[in-house]
């Protein structure tokens, strides 16, 4: 009889009770390394933690937005592609939000917006 490489040969002979008795718990996984040690190794290789740390009193936090817009009104408009492309290009070149682009053009045309 050929050798049973896949474990099917004795399947008909073994009872369910025998199969259950053969089940053994897996070995316990090794404990996870201590996080302080991992952080020390990471620091030695130049990595810095991205986790939130205690707030520093030496300098205030830096906020991305510099201007408050105040109350807003949504304006929806349809533009010809050539006008939209030019406006979007103007805003991208000057690093402006669309509302800031409109405000800048109004200033250049001496139209008060206050």
ROVEXBA-64501 format. One record per atom (N, C-alpha, C): residue number from 1; residue in one letter; z negated, y, x negated. Coordinates in Angstrom, 1 decimal. Atoms other than C-alpha are relative to their C-alpha. Layout:
BEGIN
+-----+----+--------+--------+--------+
|   i | aa |      Z |      Y |      X |
+-----+----+--------+--------+--------+
| NUM |  A |      Z |      Y |      X |
...
+-----+----+--------+--------+--------+
END
This chain:
BEGIN
+-----+----+--------+--------+--------+
|   i | aa |      Z |      Y |      X |
+-----+----+--------+--------+--------+
|   1 |  X |    0.0 |   -1.2 |   -0.8 |
|   1 |  X |    0.0 |    0.0 |    0.0 |
|   1 |  X |    0.0 |    1.2 |   -0.9 |
|   2 |  X |   -0.1 |   -1.2 |    0.9 |
|   2 |  X |    0.9 |    3.4 |   -1.4 |
|   2 |  X |   -1.3 |    0.8 |    0.1 |
|   3 |  X |    1.2 |   -0.8 |    0.1 |
|   3 |  X |   -1.8 |    5.8 |   -2.5 |
|   3 |  X |    0.0 |    1.1 |    1.1 |
|   4 |  X |    0.0 |   -1.0 |   -1.0 |
|   4 |  X |   -3.0 |    8.2 |    0.2 |
|   4 |  X |   -0.4 |    1.4 |   -0.6 |
|   5 |  X |    0.2 |   -1.3 |    0.6 |
|   5 |  X |   -2.6 |   11.7 |   -1.3 |
|   5 |  X |   -0.4 |    1.1 |    1.0 |
|   6 |  X |    0.2 |   -1.1 |   -0.9 |
|   6 |  X |   -3.0 |   13.7 |    1.9 |
|   6 |  X |   -1.2 |   -0.3 |    0.9 |
|   7 |  X |    1.2 |    0.3 |   -0.7 |
|   7 |  X |   -6.1 |   12.0 |    3.4 |
|   7 |  X |    0.2 |   -0.5 |    1.4 |
|   8 |  X |   -0.2 |    0.6 |   -1.3 |
|   8 |  X |   -4.5 |   10.4 |    6.5 |
|   8 |  X |   -0.3 |   -1.4 |    0.1 |
|   9 |  X |    0.1 |    1.4 |   -0.1 |
|   9 |  X |   -5.1 |    6.8 |    5.6 |
|   9 |  X |   -1.2 |   -0.5 |    0.7 |
|  10 |  X |    1.2 |    0.5 |   -0.7 |
|  10 |  X |   -8.7 |    6.5 |    6.8 |
|  10 |  X |   -0.3 |    0.7 |    1.2 |
|  11 |  X |    0.3 |   -0.9 |   -1.1 |
|  11 |  X |   -8.4 |    8.9 |    9.7 |
|  11 |  X |   -0.2 |   -0.9 |    1.3 |
|  12 |  X |    0.1 |    0.8 |   -1.2 |
|  12 |  X |   -8.1 |    6.1 |   12.3 |
|  12 |  X |   -1.3 |   -0.8 |    0.0 |
|  13 |  X |    1.2 |    0.8 |    0.1 |
|  13 |  X |  -11.2 |    4.3 |   11.0 |
|  13 |  X |   -1.2 |    0.8 |    0.1 |
|  14 |  X |    1.2 |   -0.8 |    0.0 |
|  14 |  X |  -13.6 |    7.2 |   10.7 |
|  14 |  X |   -0.3 |    0.5 |    1.4 |
|  15 |  X |    0.4 |   -0.5 |   -1.3 |
|  15 |  X |  -15.5 |    8.2 |   13.8 |
|  15 |  X |   -0.3 |    1.5 |   -0.1 |
|  16 |  X |    0.3 |   -1.4 |    0.0 |
|  16 |  X |  -16.2 |   11.8 |   14.8 |
|  16 |  X |   -1.4 |    0.2 |   -0.6 |
|  17 |  X |    1.4 |   -0.1 |    0.6 |
|  17 |  X |  -19.9 |   11.3 |   13.9 |
|  17 |  X |    0.1 |   -0.1 |   -1.5 |
|  18 |  X |   -0.1 |    0.1 |    1.4 |
|  18 |  X |  -18.9 |   10.1 |   10.5 |
|  18 |  X |    0.6 |    1.3 |   -0.7 |
|  19 |  X |   -0.6 |   -1.3 |    0.5 |
|  19 |  X |  -16.7 |   13.2 |   10.0 |
|  19 |  X |   -1.0 |    1.1 |    0.0 |
|  20 |  X |    1.0 |   -1.1 |    0.0 |
|  20 |  X |  -19.5 |   15.5 |   11.1 |
|  20 |  X |   -1.1 |   -0.2 |   -1.1 |
|  21 |  X |    1.0 |    0.3 |    1.1 |
|  21 |  X |  -22.0 |   13.8 |    8.7 |
|  21 |  X |    0.6 |    0.4 |   -1.3 |
|  22 |  X |   -0.6 |   -0.3 |    1.3 |
|  22 |  X |  -19.5 |   14.4 |    5.9 |
|  22 |  X |    0.1 |    1.5 |   -0.3 |
|  23 |  X |   -0.1 |   -1.4 |    0.2 |
|  23 |  X |  -19.5 |   18.2 |    6.4 |
|  23 |  X |   -1.3 |    0.5 |   -0.7 |
|  24 |  X |    1.1 |   -0.5 |    0.8 |
|  24 |  X |  -21.6 |   19.9 |    3.8 |
|  24 |  X |    0.2 |    1.6 |   -0.1 |
|  25 |  X |   -0.1 |   -1.5 |    0.1 |
|  25 |  X |  -22.4 |   23.7 |    3.5 |
|  25 |  X |    0.7 |    0.3 |   -1.3 |
|  26 |  X |   -0.7 |   -0.5 |    1.2 |
|  26 |  X |  -20.3 |   25.6 |    1.0 |
|  26 |  X |   -1.1 |    0.5 |   -1.0 |
|  27 |  X |    0.9 |   -0.5 |    1.0 |
|  27 |  X |  -22.0 |   26.7 |   -2.2 |
|  27 |  X |   -0.2 |    1.5 |    0.3 |
|  28 |  X |    0.3 |   -1.4 |   -0.3 |
|  28 |  X |  -23.7 |   30.1 |   -2.0 |
|  28 |  X |    0.8 |    0.8 |   -1.0 |
|  29 |  X |   -0.8 |   -0.9 |    0.8 |
|  29 |  X |  -21.5 |   32.9 |   -3.3 |
|  29 |  X |   -0.9 |    0.7 |   -1.0 |
|  30 |  X |    0.9 |   -0.7 |    1.0 |
|  30 |  X |  -22.8 |   34.6 |   -6.5 |
|  30 |  X |   -0.3 |    1.4 |    0.5 |
|  31 |  X |    0.4 |   -1.3 |   -0.5 |
|  31 |  X |  -24.7 |   37.8 |   -5.8 |
|  31 |  X |    1.0 |    1.1 |   -0.6 |
|  32 |  X |   -0.9 |   -1.1 |    0.4 |
|  32 |  X |  -22.6 |   41.0 |   -5.9 |
|  32 |  X |   -0.7 |    0.8 |   -1.2 |
|  33 |  X |    0.5 |   -0.8 |    1.1 |
|  33 |  X |  -23.0 |   43.1 |   -9.1 |
|  33 |  X |   -0.7 |    1.3 |    0.5 |
|  34 |  X |    0.8 |   -1.2 |   -0.4 |
|  34 |  X |  -25.4 |   46.0 |   -9.0 |
|  34 |  X |    0.9 |    1.2 |   -0.1 |
|  35 |  X |   -0.9 |   -1.1 |   -0.1 |
|  35 |  X |  -23.6 |   49.2 |   -8.0 |
|  35 |  X |   -0.2 |    1.0 |   -1.1 |
|  36 |  X |    0.2 |   -0.9 |    1.2 |
|  36 |  X |  -25.3 |   51.3 |  -10.7 |
|  36 |  X |    0.8 |   -0.4 |   -1.2 |
|  37 |  X |   -0.7 |    0.5 |    1.1 |
|  37 |  X |  -23.8 |   49.1 |  -13.3 |
|  37 |  X |    1.5 |    0.2 |    0.1 |
|  38 |  X |   -1.4 |   -0.2 |   -0.3 |
|  38 |  X |  -20.4 |   49.3 |  -11.7 |
|  38 |  X |    0.4 |    1.5 |   -0.2 |
|  39 |  X |   -0.2 |   -1.4 |    0.2 |
|  39 |  X |  -20.7 |   53.1 |  -11.6 |
|  39 |  X |    0.0 |    0.4 |   -1.4 |
|  40 |  X |    0.1 |   -0.4 |    1.4 |
|  40 |  X |  -21.7 |   53.3 |  -15.2 |
|  40 |  X |    1.3 |   -0.5 |   -0.8 |
|  41 |  X |   -1.2 |    0.5 |    0.6 |
|  41 |  X |  -18.7 |   51.2 |  -16.2 |
|  41 |  X |    1.2 |    0.9 |    0.3 |
|  42 |  X |   -1.0 |   -0.9 |   -0.5 |
|  42 |  X |  -16.4 |   53.4 |  -14.1 |
|  42 |  X |    0.0 |    1.3 |   -0.7 |
|  43 |  X |    0.2 |   -1.2 |    0.7 |
|  43 |  X |  -17.8 |   56.5 |  -15.7 |
|  43 |  X |    0.5 |   -0.1 |   -1.4 |
|  44 |  X |   -0.4 |    0.1 |    1.4 |
|  44 |  X |  -17.2 |   55.2 |  -19.2 |
|  44 |  X |    1.5 |   -0.1 |   -0.1 |
|  45 |  X |   -1.4 |    0.1 |    0.1 |
|  45 |  X |  -13.6 |   54.7 |  -18.3 |
|  45 |  X |    0.7 |    1.2 |    0.6 |
|  46 |  X |   -0.5 |   -1.3 |   -0.4 |
|  46 |  X |  -13.2 |   58.2 |  -16.9 |
|  46 |  X |    0.2 |    0.1 |    1.5 |
|  47 |  X |   -0.2 |    0.0 |   -1.5 |
|  47 |  X |  -13.3 |   57.4 |  -13.1 |
|  47 |  X |   -1.3 |    0.8 |    0.5 |
|  48 |  X |    1.1 |   -0.7 |   -0.7 |
|  48 |  X |  -15.4 |   59.7 |  -10.9 |
|  48 |  X |   -0.1 |   -0.5 |    1.4 |
|  49 |  X |    0.3 |    0.4 |   -1.3 |
|  49 |  X |  -17.0 |   58.9 |   -7.6 |
|  49 |  X |    0.6 |    0.9 |    1.0 |
|  50 |  X |   -0.5 |   -0.8 |   -1.1 |
|  50 |  X |  -15.3 |   60.1 |   -4.4 |
|  50 |  X |   -0.9 |    0.1 |    1.1 |
|  51 |  X |    1.0 |    0.0 |   -1.0 |
|  51 |  X |  -18.4 |   59.6 |   -2.4 |
|  51 |  X |   -0.7 |    1.4 |    0.1 |
|  52 |  X |    0.7 |   -1.3 |   -0.2 |
|  52 |  X |  -20.2 |   62.6 |   -1.0 |
|  52 |  X |   -1.3 |    0.0 |   -0.8 |
|  53 |  X |    1.2 |   -0.1 |    0.8 |
|  53 |  X |  -22.9 |   63.8 |   -3.4 |
|  53 |  X |   -0.9 |    1.1 |    0.6 |
|  54 |  X |    0.9 |   -1.1 |   -0.4 |
|  54 |  X |  -25.8 |   66.1 |   -2.9 |
|  54 |  X |    0.6 |    1.3 |   -0.2 |
|  55 |  X |   -0.6 |   -1.3 |    0.1 |
|  55 |  X |  -24.7 |   69.7 |   -2.3 |
|  55 |  X |   -0.5 |    0.7 |   -1.3 |
|  56 |  X |    0.3 |   -0.7 |    1.2 |
|  56 |  X |  -24.6 |   71.7 |   -5.5 |
|  56 |  X |   -0.4 |    1.5 |    0.4 |
|  57 |  X |    0.4 |   -1.4 |   -0.3 |
|  57 |  X |  -26.5 |   75.1 |   -5.5 |
|  57 |  X |    0.7 |    0.9 |   -0.9 |
|  58 |  X |   -0.6 |   -0.9 |    1.0 |
|  58 |  X |  -24.4 |   76.4 |   -8.4 |
|  58 |  X |    1.2 |    0.7 |    0.5 |
|  59 |  X |   -1.2 |   -0.7 |   -0.5 |
|  59 |  X |  -21.3 |   77.2 |   -6.5 |
|  59 |  X |    0.2 |   -0.4 |    1.5 |
|  60 |  X |   -0.3 |    0.3 |   -1.4 |
|  60 |  X |  -20.3 |   77.4 |   -2.8 |
|  60 |  X |    1.2 |   -0.9 |    0.2 |
|  61 |  X |   -1.2 |    0.8 |   -0.2 |
|  61 |  X |  -17.9 |   75.0 |   -1.3 |
|  61 |  X |    1.3 |    0.8 |    0.2 |
|  62 |  X |   -1.3 |   -0.7 |   -0.1 |
|  62 |  X |  -14.2 |   75.9 |   -1.4 |
|  62 |  X |    0.7 |   -0.4 |    1.3 |
|  63 |  X |   -0.7 |    0.3 |   -1.3 |
|  63 |  X |  -12.5 |   76.1 |    2.0 |
|  63 |  X |    1.5 |    0.3 |   -0.2 |
|  64 |  X |   -1.5 |   -0.1 |    0.1 |
|  64 |  X |   -8.7 |   75.7 |    2.3 |
|  64 |  X |    0.5 |    1.2 |    0.8 |
|  65 |  X |   -0.5 |   -1.1 |   -0.8 |
|  65 |  X |   -8.1 |   78.2 |    5.1 |
|  65 |  X |   -0.8 |    1.3 |   -0.4 |
|  66 |  X |    0.6 |   -1.3 |    0.4 |
|  66 |  X |   -8.7 |   81.8 |    4.1 |
|  66 |  X |   -0.1 |    1.0 |    1.1 |
|  67 |  X |    0.0 |   -1.0 |   -1.1 |
|  67 |  X |   -7.9 |   83.6 |    7.3 |
|  67 |  X |   -0.2 |   -0.7 |    1.3 |
|  68 |  X |    0.2 |    0.5 |   -1.4 |
|  68 |  X |   -9.1 |   83.1 |   10.8 |
|  68 |  X |    1.0 |    0.6 |    0.9 |
|  69 |  X |   -1.1 |   -0.5 |   -0.8 |
|  69 |  X |   -6.4 |   83.4 |   13.4 |
|  69 |  X |   -0.6 |    0.6 |    1.3 |
|  70 |  X |    0.5 |   -0.5 |   -1.2 |
|  70 |  X |   -8.7 |   84.2 |   16.3 |
|  70 |  X |    0.6 |   -0.7 |    1.2 |
|  71 |  X |   -0.6 |    0.6 |   -1.2 |
|  71 |  X |   -7.6 |   83.5 |   19.9 |
|  71 |  X |    1.5 |   -0.1 |   -0.2 |
|  72 |  X |   -1.4 |    0.2 |    0.2 |
|  72 |  X |   -4.1 |   82.1 |   20.0 |
|  72 |  X |    0.7 |   -0.2 |    1.4 |
|  73 |  X |   -0.9 |    0.1 |   -1.1 |
|  73 |  X |   -1.2 |   82.0 |   22.5 |
|  73 |  X |    1.1 |   -0.9 |   -0.4 |
|  74 |  X |   -1.1 |    0.9 |    0.4 |
|  74 |  X |    1.3 |   79.1 |   22.4 |
|  74 |  X |    1.3 |    0.7 |    0.4 |
|  75 |  X |   -1.3 |   -0.5 |   -0.3 |
|  75 |  X |    4.9 |   80.3 |   22.1 |
|  75 |  X |    1.0 |   -1.0 |   -0.3 |
|  76 |  X |   -1.1 |    1.0 |    0.2 |
|  76 |  X |    7.8 |   77.9 |   22.5 |
|  76 |  X |    1.3 |    0.7 |    0.1 |
|  77 |  X |   -1.3 |   -0.6 |    0.0 |
|  77 |  X |   11.3 |   78.9 |   21.7 |
|  77 |  X |    1.0 |   -0.9 |   -0.5 |
|  78 |  X |   -1.1 |    0.8 |    0.5 |
|  78 |  X |   14.7 |   77.4 |   21.1 |
|  78 |  X |    0.8 |    0.9 |   -0.9 |
|  79 |  X |   -0.8 |   -0.8 |    1.0 |
|  79 |  X |   16.5 |   78.7 |   18.0 |
|  79 |  X |    1.2 |   -0.7 |   -0.4 |
|  80 |  X |   -1.2 |    0.7 |    0.6 |
|  80 |  X |   20.0 |   78.1 |   16.7 |
|  80 |  X |   -0.5 |   -0.6 |   -1.3 |
|  81 |  X |    0.4 |    0.7 |    1.2 |
|  81 |  X |   19.8 |   75.7 |   13.8 |
|  81 |  X |    0.0 |    0.9 |   -1.3 |
|  82 |  X |   -0.1 |   -0.9 |    1.2 |
|  82 |  X |   20.9 |   78.4 |   11.3 |
|  82 |  X |   -1.1 |    0.9 |   -0.1 |
|  83 |  X |    1.1 |   -0.9 |    0.0 |
|  83 |  X |   18.2 |   80.8 |   12.4 |
|  83 |  X |   -1.3 |   -0.8 |   -0.4 |
|  84 |  X |    1.2 |    0.8 |    0.2 |
|  84 |  X |   15.5 |   78.0 |   12.4 |
|  84 |  X |    0.0 |   -0.4 |   -1.5 |
|  85 |  X |    0.0 |    0.4 |    1.4 |
|  85 |  X |   16.6 |   76.8 |    8.9 |
|  85 |  X |   -0.4 |    1.2 |   -0.9 |
|  86 |  X |    0.4 |   -1.2 |    0.8 |
|  86 |  X |   16.4 |   80.3 |    7.5 |
|  86 |  X |   -1.4 |    0.4 |    0.1 |
|  87 |  X |    1.4 |   -0.4 |   -0.3 |
|  87 |  X |   13.0 |   81.0 |    9.1 |
|  87 |  X |   -0.9 |   -1.0 |   -0.7 |
|  88 |  X |    0.8 |    1.1 |    0.6 |
|  88 |  X |   11.6 |   77.6 |    7.9 |
|  88 |  X |    0.1 |    0.2 |   -1.5 |
|  89 |  X |   -0.2 |   -0.2 |    1.4 |
|  89 |  X |   13.0 |   78.3 |    4.4 |
|  89 |  X |   -0.8 |    1.2 |   -0.5 |
|  90 |  X |    0.8 |   -1.2 |    0.3 |
|  90 |  X |   11.4 |   81.8 |    4.4 |
|  90 |  X |   -1.5 |   -0.4 |   -0.1 |
|  91 |  X |    1.4 |    0.4 |    0.0 |
|  91 |  X |    8.0 |   80.3 |    5.3 |
|  91 |  X |   -0.4 |   -0.9 |   -1.1 |
|  92 |  X |    0.3 |    0.9 |    1.1 |
|  92 |  X |    8.2 |   77.5 |    2.7 |
|  92 |  X |    0.0 |    0.7 |   -1.3 |
|  93 |  X |   -0.1 |   -0.8 |    1.3 |
|  93 |  X |    9.3 |   79.9 |   -0.1 |
|  93 |  X |   -1.3 |    0.8 |   -0.2 |
|  94 |  X |    1.1 |   -0.9 |    0.1 |
|  94 |  X |    6.4 |   82.2 |    0.7 |
|  94 |  X |   -1.3 |   -0.7 |    0.3 |
|  95 |  X |    1.2 |    0.8 |   -0.3 |
|  95 |  X |    3.9 |   79.4 |    1.5 |
|  95 |  X |   -0.8 |    0.6 |    1.2 |
|  96 |  X |    0.6 |   -0.5 |   -1.2 |
|  96 |  X |    3.3 |   80.7 |    5.0 |
|  96 |  X |    0.0 |   -1.0 |    1.1 |
|  97 |  X |   -0.1 |    0.7 |   -1.3 |
|  97 |  X |    2.4 |   79.1 |    8.3 |
|  97 |  X |    1.0 |    0.8 |    0.8 |
|  98 |  X |   -1.0 |   -0.7 |   -0.8 |
|  98 |  X |    5.0 |   79.9 |   11.0 |
|  98 |  X |   -0.5 |    1.3 |    0.5 |
|  99 |  X |    0.5 |   -1.2 |   -0.6 |
|  99 |  X |    2.7 |   82.4 |   12.6 |
|  99 |  X |   -0.2 |    1.1 |   -1.1 |
| 100 |  X |    0.1 |   -1.0 |    1.1 |
| 100 |  X |    2.1 |   84.1 |    9.2 |
| 100 |  X |    1.4 |    0.5 |   -0.4 |
| 101 |  X |   -1.4 |   -0.4 |    0.2 |
| 101 |  X |    5.9 |   84.2 |    8.7 |
| 101 |  X |    0.4 |    1.1 |    1.0 |
| 102 |  X |   -0.3 |   -1.0 |   -1.0 |
| 102 |  X |    6.3 |   86.0 |   12.0 |
| 102 |  X |   -0.7 |    1.3 |   -0.3 |
| 103 |  X |    0.8 |   -1.2 |    0.3 |
| 103 |  X |    3.5 |   88.4 |   11.1 |
| 103 |  X |    0.6 |    0.8 |   -1.2 |
| 104 |  X |   -0.6 |   -0.7 |    1.2 |
| 104 |  X |    5.1 |   89.1 |    7.7 |
| 104 |  X |    1.2 |    0.7 |    0.3 |
| 105 |  X |   -1.2 |   -0.7 |   -0.4 |
| 105 |  X |    8.4 |   89.9 |    9.2 |
| 105 |  X |   -0.2 |    1.2 |    0.8 |
| 106 |  X |    0.4 |   -1.1 |   -0.8 |
| 106 |  X |    6.8 |   92.2 |   11.7 |
| 106 |  X |   -0.5 |    1.2 |   -0.9 |
| 107 |  X |    0.5 |   -1.0 |    1.0 |
| 107 |  X |    5.0 |   94.0 |    8.8 |
| 107 |  X |    1.2 |    0.7 |   -0.7 |
| 108 |  X |   -1.1 |   -0.5 |    0.7 |
| 108 |  X |    8.3 |   94.4 |    7.0 |
| 108 |  X |    0.9 |    0.9 |    0.9 |
| 109 |  X |   -0.8 |   -0.8 |   -0.9 |
| 109 |  X |    9.9 |   95.9 |   10.1 |
| 109 |  X |   -0.9 |    1.2 |    0.6 |
| 110 |  X |    0.9 |   -1.1 |   -0.5 |
| 110 |  X |    6.9 |   98.3 |   10.6 |
| 110 |  X |   -0.3 |   -0.2 |    1.5 |
| 111 |  X |    0.4 |    0.2 |   -1.4 |
| 111 |  X |    6.0 |   96.7 |   13.9 |
| 111 |  X |   -1.5 |   -0.4 |    0.0 |
| 112 |  X |    1.5 |    0.3 |    0.0 |
| 112 |  X |    2.2 |   96.9 |   14.5 |
| 112 |  X |   -0.3 |   -1.3 |    0.8 |
| 113 |  X |    0.4 |    1.2 |   -0.7 |
| 113 |  X |    0.6 |   93.6 |   15.4 |
| 113 |  X |   -1.5 |   -0.1 |    0.2 |
| 114 |  X |    1.5 |    0.0 |   -0.2 |
| 114 |  X |   -3.0 |   94.7 |   15.7 |
| 114 |  X |   -0.3 |    0.4 |    1.4 |
+-----+----+--------+--------+--------+
END
